[in-house]
C-alpha cells in the first residue's frame, strides 16, 4: 500500500507594493525642495552682496535679515504656495482627485505640509549661516532672547504666506496668479514697512529707526499670532467643513493686531550697552560703547601714530569717545568724539577700520576743529592737521601737489600762502620734542576753547 501524497499549499501571490508616502513623493519630485533651495539662495545672494553693511554688527545683521525675510522671501514663498495650490488645475486632475478615498483636507495638506517644512527649514538654515558669518568679526554686544524670538516669528510669517498662497492657488485657476500674488505681497509689505503710521506697526518685520534697541519678549509671540492667525483663518475657511471655525484664529489675529497698533514703540527699549563705555589705558584714552568693545584694539592701532605725535603735550582732552545716543559731547568736558563706526561699510568693515589715515584725519578734526561759532581754525590749522595726520593725502601732506592745486585754483597769492605754510610745517617738525609737545598742547587747548586769538604762532 502506497503512502498518502502530501499536498502543499500553493505560495501566495506577492502583495502589491506599499504606496509611497505623500511627503516622500513631494520631497523627491515635487516643488518643495526647489522652493527651499530658492529661499536659501535668495538669502545667501542678498546678504552676501551687502556683507560690508552688516558683517560684524549683531543688531545690523538682525535688522537686515528680518527685512530681507519679509520683503524678498515673503513674496517668494507666497508665489511658491500659489503655484503648488494650482497644480490640480494645471494638470486637470481636480475631478479625479475629488473621487479619491482621501478627504479634501488630506489632499490639501499632502502637498502643502512638505512645502512649508522646506521653506521654513531653509529660512532658519540661512539665518543661522548669516549669524555664523558675522560671528568672527563681531564688534561686541550680542543679541537678546527677544531678538532670537523675532526670527521664530519670521518663520511663522514664511509659513503663513506659503499657506495663504496655497489657498489662493486652489481658488484661482489663472496660471499668472502666482506672479501677481508675489508682486502684490512685495508692494503691500514694502509700503507698510516704510510708512510711519499706526497701521504701519502691523508690518511683521518692522524695526525701530535705531539698531541700538532691544525688543520686548512678548513682541515675537504677538507678531506670530497676528500673521499666523490670518493665514490659519484662510486655511481653515478653505478646508474645514465648519467654516465658522475660521473665526477663532481670525479673532486671535485681530486681538494681536490691536495690541501691536496700540503699543507702538513701547515694544522696544534702548540697549543699555549702547551707553556704557569701555576704555583702554592709552593717552588720551579711547572709549567705545560696550556694544562695540571689540573695536578698542583696531581703533588703538589706527590712532597709534596720533598718540605718539601727541605724547607729552599738556592740556589735551582726556578721552576720545564714541558717540552715544542721547549724549552730547560738550566743549571743555575733556572728551572728543571719535568718528562713527556705524552704519557699517564706510569707517568700519568686518570689525576693522577701513582706512586708518582717514580715521586719524577725522579724529584730528575733533581735536583742532571743534564745533565753534567761528568756523575758521586759524592760519595754522592746515599745518597742525598735516603734522598730526601726515598719511592722509590732503592739504600739505604732499608739497608738490599742494603747490600745484594752489596755483590752479588760487593763483600766485595761493602759491605764496602754501609756501609759507610748508615752511611753518618744517619749523614745527624741526622743534625739539618737548617744545613741540608744549606748542601742540597750547594750540589744541585754545582750539578746544574756540579761542582764535589764543592760538600760538610759529
C-alpha positions in Angstrom: 0.0 0.0 0.0 1.5 3.3 -1.1 2.0 6.3 1.3 -0.5 9.1 1.1 0.6 12.1 -1.0 1.0 15.3 0.9 -0.4 18.3 -0.9 1.5 21.6 -0.2 -0.4 24.8 -0.4 0.5 27.0 -3.4 2.6 30.0 -2.5 0.6 33.2 -2.0 1.0 35.7 -4.8 3.2 38.7 -3.9 1.2 41.6 -2.5 1.2 45.0 -4.1 4.0 47.3 -3.0 3.0 49.8 -0.3 2.1 53.2 -1.7 4.8 55.7 -1.2 4.4 58.4 1.5 3.0 61.7 0.1 5.8 63.5 1.9 8.4 61.3 0.2 6.9 61.9 -3.2 6.8 65.6 -2.7 10.3 65.8 -1.4 11.6 63.7 -4.3 9.7 65.0 -7.3 7.7 68.0 -6.1 8.2 71.7 -5.7 9.1 71.7 -2.0 12.9 71.1 -2.3 13.2 73.6 -5.2 11.4 76.2 -3.2 13.7 75.6 -0.2 16.7 75.9 -2.4 15.3 79.2 -3.8 14.8 80.6 -0.3 18.3 79.6 0.7 19.8 81.1 -2.5 17.9 84.3 -2.1 19.1 84.8 1.4 22.7 84.0 0.5 22.9 86.3 -2.5 21.1 89.2 -1.0 23.0 89.1 2.3 26.3 88.3 0.6 26.1 91.4 -1.7 25.5 93.6 1.4 28.1 91.9 3.7 30.0 95.1 4.3 26.9 96.7 5.8 26.1 94.0 8.4 29.0 91.6 8.9 30.4 92.3 12.4 27.4 94.1 14.0 24.8 91.8 15.5 22.0 94.4 15.5 22.6 95.4 11.9 22.7 91.7 10.9 19.4 91.1 12.7 17.6 94.1 11.2 18.7 93.4 7.6 17.9 89.6 7.9 14.3 90.4 9.0 13.9 92.9 6.2 15.1 90.5 3.6 12.9 87.8 5.0 9.8 89.9 4.8 10.4 91.8 1.5 12.0 89.1 -0.6 11.3 85.7 1.0 7.7 86.6 1.8 6.7 87.2 -1.9 8.8 84.3 -3.0 7.1 81.7 -0.7 3.7 83.2 -1.4 4.3 82.6 -5.1 5.6 79.1 -4.4 2.5 78.2 -2.4 0.2 79.6 -5.0 1.9 77.6 -7.7 1.7 74.5 -5.6 -2.0 75.1 -4.9 -2.8 75.5 -8.5 -1.2 72.2 -9.5 -4.5 70.3 -9.8 -5.9 73.0 -12.1 -2.9 72.9 -14.4 -2.9 69.1 -14.6 -6.6 68.8 -14.9 -6.8 66.2 -12.1 -9.2 68.0 -9.8 -12.3 65.9 -10.6 -10.3 62.7 -10.4 -8.8 63.5 -7.0 -12.1 64.5 -5.6 -13.2 60.9 -6.1 -10.3 59.5 -4.1 -10.6 58.0 -0.7 -8.7 60.8 1.0 -10.7 63.8 2.1 -10.3 67.4 1.0 -8.2 68.3 3.9 -5.8 65.4 3.5 -5.5 66.1 -0.3 -4.5 69.7 0.5 -2.1 69.1 3.4 -0.2 66.4 1.5 1.4 68.9 -1.0 1.3 71.9 1.4 3.0 70.5 4.5 6.3 69.4 2.8 6.4 72.8 1.0 6.0 74.7 4.3 8.6 72.5 6.0 11.2 73.1 3.3 10.8 76.8 3.1 10.9 77.3 6.9 13.9 75.0 7.2 15.7 76.9 4.5 14.9 80.2 6.1 16.2 79.1 9.5 19.3 77.5 8.0 20.1 80.6 6.1 19.6 82.8 9.2 21.9 80.6 11.1 24.5 80.8 8.3 24.4 84.6 8.3 25.0 84.8 12.0 27.9 82.4 11.7 29.3 84.7 9.1 29.1 87.7 11.4 30.4 86.0 14.5 34.2 86.1 13.7 34.0 89.9 13.1 31.6 90.8 15.9 32.3 94.2 17.4 30.8 93.2 20.7 27.4 93.2 22.4 25.2 90.4 21.2 21.5 89.6 20.7 19.0 89.1 23.4 16.3 86.4 23.6 13.8 88.9 22.2 15.9 89.1 19.0 16.0 85.4 18.5 12.3 85.0 19.2 11.6 87.5 16.4 13.3 85.2 13.9 10.9 82.5 15.1 8.0 84.9 14.4 9.5 85.4 10.9 9.3 81.6 10.4 5.6 81.8 11.2 5.4 84.6 8.6 7.1 82.5 6.0 4.8 79.5 6.8 1.7 81.7 6.8 2.4 83.3 3.5 3.1 79.9 1.9 -0.2 78.6 3.2 -2.1 81.7 2.1 -0.6 81.5 -1.4 -1.6 77.8 -1.5 -5.2 78.8 -0.8 -5.1 81.4 -3.5 -3.7 78.9 -5.9 -6.5 76.5 -5.2 -9.2 79.1 -5.7 -7.8 81.0 -8.7 -7.3 78.9 -11.9 -5.3 81.5 -13.7 -1.6 80.5 -14.2 -0.4 84.0 -13.7 -1.8 84.2 -10.2 1.5 83.3 -8.6 3.3 86.3 -10.1 0.6 88.7 -9.3 0.4 87.5 -5.8 4.2 87.9 -5.3 4.1 91.4 -6.7 1.1 92.3 -4.5 2.9 91.0 -1.4 6.0 92.9 -2.2 4.1 96.2 -2.7 1.9 95.7 0.4 4.8 94.7 2.7 7.1 97.3 1.3 4.7 100.2 1.6 3.7 99.3 5.2 7.4 98.9 6.2 8.3 102.4 5.3 5.2 104.3 6.2 5.2 105.7 9.7 1.6 105.3 10.7 -0.2 103.4 13.5 -1.3 100.8 10.9 2.4 100.5 9.8 3.1 98.9 13.1 1.3 95.8 11.8 4.2 95.2 9.5 5.6 91.8 10.6 9.3 92.7 10.4 9.1 96.3 11.4 12.3 97.5 13.2 13.0 100.7 15.1 14.9 103.5 13.4 18.0 102.9 15.6 19.6 99.5 15.8 20.6 100.0 19.4 17.3 98.9 20.8 16.0 95.7 22.4 12.6 94.1 21.7 10.3 93.0 24.5 9.9 89.3 25.0 6.2 89.5 24.3 6.6 91.1 20.9 7.5 88.0 18.9 4.6 85.8 20.2 2.2 88.7 19.4 3.6 89.0 15.8 3.4 85.2 15.4 -0.3 85.2 16.5 -1.0 88.2 14.2 0.5 86.7 11.0 -0.2 83.1 11.8 -3.8 83.8 12.8 -4.6 85.4 9.4 -3.0 82.5 7.5 -4.7 79.8 9.6 -8.1 81.6 9.2 -7.7 81.5 5.4 -6.7 77.8 5.5 -9.5 76.7 7.9 -12.1 78.7 5.9 -11.0 76.8 2.7 -10.6 73.3 4.1 -12.8 72.9 7.2 -16.3 71.6 6.9 -17.4 74.1 9.5 -16.1 77.3 8.2 -17.2 79.3 11.2 -14.1 77.7 12.9 -12.0 80.2 11.0 -13.4 82.9 13.3 -11.3 81.6 16.1 -7.8 82.3 14.6 -9.2 85.4 13.0 -10.3 86.8 16.3 -6.9 85.9 17.8 -5.2 87.8 14.9 -7.4 90.8 15.5 -6.5 91.0 19.2 -2.8 90.6 18.4 -3.0 93.3 15.7 -4.8 95.7 18.1 -2.1 95.2 20.6 0.6 95.9 18.1 -1.1 99.1 17.0 -1.6 100.4 20.5 1.8 99.6 21.9 3.7 101.4 19.2 7.3 101.9 20.0 6.9 100.7 23.6 7.8 97.2 22.4 11.4 98.4 22.0 13.7 99.9 24.6 17.2 101.4 24.5 20.0 99.0 24.9 22.0 100.0 28.0 25.1 98.5 26.4 25.0 101.3 23.9 25.6 103.9 26.6 28.1 102.2 28.9 31.7 102.9 27.9 34.7 100.7 27.8 38.1 102.4 27.7 41.8 101.5 27.2 44.8 102.7 29.1 46.4 105.0 26.5 46.7 108.8 26.4 44.3 110.1 25.5 42.1 107.3 26.4 40.0 105.6 23.7 36.5 104.8 24.9 33.9 102.9 22.9 30.4 101.6 23.9 30.0 98.1 25.4 28.2 97.1 22.2 31.4 97.8 20.2 34.0 96.8 22.9 35.9 94.6 20.3 36.7 97.8 18.4 39.1 99.0 21.1 42.1 97.2 19.6 41.5 98.2 16.0 40.9 101.9 16.9 44.0 101.9 19.1 46.1 100.6 16.2 44.6 103.2 13.9 45.4 106.0 16.3 48.8 104.8 17.5 50.6 107.3 15.3 48.4 110.2 16.5 49.0 109.3 20.1 52.8 109.1 19.5 52.8 112.6 18.0 50.7 113.9 20.9 52.9 112.3 23.6 53.9 114.8 26.3 51.5 117.5 25.1 49.9 119.2 28.1 46.2 120.1 28.4 45.0 117.5 25.9 41.4 116.2 26.1 41.3 113.2 28.4 39.3 110.8 26.2 38.4 110.1 22.6 34.8 108.8 22.9 32.4 107.0 20.6 29.2 108.9 20.0 26.3 107.6 22.2 22.6 108.0 21.7 21.2 110.8 23.9 24.6 112.0 25.0 26.0 115.2 23.6 29.8 115.9 24.0 30.2 119.5 25.2 33.3 121.6 24.6 35.5 121.7 27.6 34.2 118.4 29.0 37.6 116.7 28.4 36.0 114.4 25.7 36.4 114.5 21.9 34.2 112.5 19.6 35.6 109.6 17.6 34.5 109.0 14.0 31.2 107.0 13.9 31.6 103.2 13.4 28.1 102.8 12.1 26.5 102.5 9.6 28.9 99.8 8.6 30.6 99.9 5.2 32.3 103.3 5.5 34.5 103.7 8.6 34.4 100.0 9.7 34.0 96.8 7.7 34.1 93.4 9.3 35.4 94.7 12.6 38.3 96.6 11.2 39.0 100.3 10.4 38.8 100.6 6.6 41.3 103.5 6.2 43.4 104.3 9.2 44.6 107.6 7.5 41.1 108.9 7.0 40.1 107.7 10.5 43.1 109.6 12.0 42.3 112.7 10.0 38.6 112.7 11.2 39.8 112.2 14.8 42.1 115.2 14.4 39.1 117.2 13.2 37.5 116.8 16.7 40.8 117.9 18.3 41.6 121.1 16.4 38.3 122.0 14.7 35.5 121.5 17.2 32.0 122.9 16.8 32.8 126.6 17.3 30.7 129.7 16.4 33.6 130.9 14.3 34.3 128.1 11.8 37.8 129.2 11.0 40.6 127.3 12.7 43.2 130.0 12.2 46.1 130.2 9.7 47.9 127.2 11.2 45.1 124.8 11.1 46.4 123.0 7.9 49.9 122.9 9.4 48.8 121.2 12.6 46.4 118.9 10.7 49.1 117.7 8.4 51.5 117.2 11.2 49.1 115.1 13.2 47.7 113.1 10.3 50.5 113.0 7.7 49.4 109.8 6.0 46.2 111.4 4.7 46.7 112.9 1.3 45.2 116.3 1.9 46.3 119.9 2.4 50.1 120.0 2.9 50.9 116.3 3.1 52.3 116.3 -0.5 54.1 119.6 -1.0 54.3 119.4 -4.8 50.6 118.5 -5.1 49.7 121.3 -2.7 51.6 123.9 -4.7 50.0 122.6 -8.0 46.5 122.9 -6.7 47.2 126.3 -5.2 48.5 127.6 -8.5 45.5 126.1 -10.4 42.7 127.4 -8.1 44.2 130.4 -6.3 46.9 131.8 -8.5 50.1 133.5 -7.3 48.7 134.5 -3.9 47.7 130.9 -3.2 51.1 129.6 -4.1 52.7 132.2 -1.7 50.4 131.2 1.1 51.1 127.5 0.5 54.9 128.0 0.5 54.6 129.9 3.8 52.5 127.1 5.3 55.0 124.5 4.2 57.8 126.5 5.8 55.8 126.6 9.1 55.3 122.9 8.9 59.0 122.4 8.5 59.6 124.7 11.6 57.1 122.7 13.6 58.7 119.4 12.8 62.2 120.8 13.5 61.3 121.9 17.0 62.8 119.9 19.9 60.4 117.2 21.1 59.5 118.8 24.4 59.0 122.2 22.8 56.9 120.8 20.0 54.7 118.9 22.5 54.2 122.1 24.6 53.3 124.0 21.4 50.8 121.4 20.3 49.2 121.3 23.7 48.7 125.0 23.7 47.3 125.0 20.2 44.8 122.2 20.9 43.7 123.7 24.2 43.0 127.1 22.5 41.1 125.3 19.7 39.0 123.4 22.2 38.1 126.7 23.9 37.3 128.2 20.4 39.8 130.9 21.4 41.1 132.0 18.0 43.1 134.9 19.5 44.9 132.5 21.9 46.3 130.2 19.2 50.1 130.1 19.4 52.2 131.2 16.4 55.2 129.6 14.7 
